[in-house]
């Protein structure tokens, strides 16, 4: 009987130790997940945290532009459309965005606004399929696979007849194969100039 009590006591002790070890492991992962946002860079704002060591969801980051990027954007965000009215500029904006591949376009004629969005695939379908197969066997890191571009155009009458002032804001979100995303202001001046050229062409009837 005494021997049996020793065995029971030993089993209880082992169970307690395993329970303590399990609690320590769970606490470790929870603390790692909750503090993972501190690993983001100074110019990164975590909007949705999917964990760092323990992956339980996707992570969304908003990247603040650097001083140079912000300056580049400020230099190109505004332009003037000549020989136009707000109504014709809105119509030209829609045509320009359609020509650039935007498939979701909303026009608010009352406030002179255009909101548009488009999605672009960054890798071929064959590579997507290959990565999907490999991920079934190996924990692969995420790779960029598609991009969402959101554009906001604001128009108002200029100081002279037949003049419309335009301000553009373009934001790009890159998604990876694990569902994580990085959103950043587009500061590439060539992207804005291409849009302005398309709008001027639409206004002049060349598009």
N, C-alpha and C positions, 0 to 999 in steps of 0.2 A: 504493500500500500504506500509506504514511504517513497519507494522508487517511482510509483505512478505520479505522486504529487510533484516530485522533482521534474518529471517529464512535462507535466501540465504547466508548471511554473516556467520552465524553459521555453515552451511554445508561446506562452503569453508574453514573455520578455521579447522573444523574436518578433512577434506581431507588433508590439509597441515600437520596437526599433525600426521596423520596416515602415510603420505608419509615420514616424518622425522623419525618416529619410524622404518619404514621398511628399510630406508637407514642405520640407526644405526645397525639394526640386520644383514643386508647384510655385512656391513663393519666389524662387529664383527666376523662373520664366515670367511670372506676372510682373515682377519688378523690372525685368529687362524690357518687357513689352511697354510698360507704362513710362519708362524713362527713355525710350528709344528716340523720342522727338528731340532730345537734347543733342543727338548726334547730327542733326541737320546743320547745314552751314548757316552763317549769320544772315545771308540773303535769302534763305529758304524758310517758308512758312508751311508747316505741316497742317493740312486741312483734314486729312483722314489717315489715321495711323494703323497699319495692318500688322505691326509687330516687327521686330528686328531679328531676334534669335528664333522665337516661336512665331511662325507665320500663320495668322488666323484670318487675315483679310488683305486687301490691297491698300496701298499707300498713295495719297495724293499730295503733291508738293506744289506750292506757288513760289516761283522764283522772282525775287525783286530785281529789277534791272540795275546794272551798275551805273555809275555816274556818266560814263562814256556812252553807254547804250541809251540812257535817258536823254542825254543831250542830242544824240543822233535822231531819236524819235521826235523831240521837240522841234528840230530843224525841218522835219518833213511832214508833220501831221496836218498842217494847214495849207490850203491852196485856194486860188480864185478860179471860178468858171466864168468865162466871158460869153456874152450873147446868150444868156440863159435866164430862165425863171426858176423858181423853186420847184414848180411842177415838172418842167422839162428836165431839170437836174435830177429829180427823183427817178424819172423814167430812164434817164441815161445811166444812173447808178445801178438800177436793176439790170439793164442790158449788159453793162460792164461786168457786173458780178456773175451773171449767167455765163458770159463768155470765159470767165476765169474759173468756171467749174463749181460755183456755189449752187447747191441744190435746195437750200432752205433759205428763203428770202422773205422778210416781212417789211412792208413799207407803211410808215405812219405819215400820211400826207398832212395831218393837222399840226404835227410838231416837227416836220421836216427830218424824219429819222428813217434810216434803213438799217435793219439788223440782218446779218447773213451768216451762214455757217456751211462748211464743207468738210468732208472727210477724205483723206488720201492714204492709200496703202503704201508703206515704205519698203516692204519686201515682197518677193514673189509668192504666189500661192504654194508652189512646190516647197519653198523653204519653210513656210508656215506649217505645212503638213509634216515635214521632216522633224521640225522642232517639237511638234505635238507628239509624234511617235517616241522621240528620245525622252521627252519629259515623263512618259509613262514608266521609264526605267531609271532615269537619273534626275536628281534635283538640279535642273539647269537654272542659271541666273537669267533674269528677264532681259530681253533685247528689244529695242524699239521696233514696232511693227506697223503702227499707223498714227496718223496725225489729224487733229481736228483744228481748223482755223475758224475763228469767230471775228467778224468785222462789224464795227459800228460806224455809220456815217451820219454826221450831223450837218444839216444845211440851213442857211438863213440868207436873206437878201443882203447884198453888199451895200456899200455907200453910194454906188452909182447905178443908174438904170441899166438893166441887162447884165447885172453882176450878181453872182451867188458865191458866198463864202462856204467852204467845205472843210470840215475837220474829220479825220479818219483815226480810228483806233483799232488795231489788229492784235489779236491775242492768239497764241498757238499752244496747243496741248499735245504733247507726245506721249503715247501710250506704249507700254512694253508688253511682252508676251505673258507676263504674270498679272496684268491688269493694273499695274502701277502707272501713275501719270505725273508729268512735270509740265506746269503751265507757266508761260512766260510772255511778256509783252514783246511783240515783233518790232525790232528797231532797224530792220534792214530797209534802207531807203529805196532800194530798187523795187521792192515789193509795193511800196506806196506809189512810186512814180508809174509803175506799170498800171495800177488801178486808175490813176489820174489820166493817163494817156488813153485808156479804154473809154473813160467817161467823156473826154474831149472828142474822141472819134465818134462816139454815139451822138453827141450834141451836134456835130457837124454833118451827120448823116453818112459817115464813112464806115459805120459798123452795121 
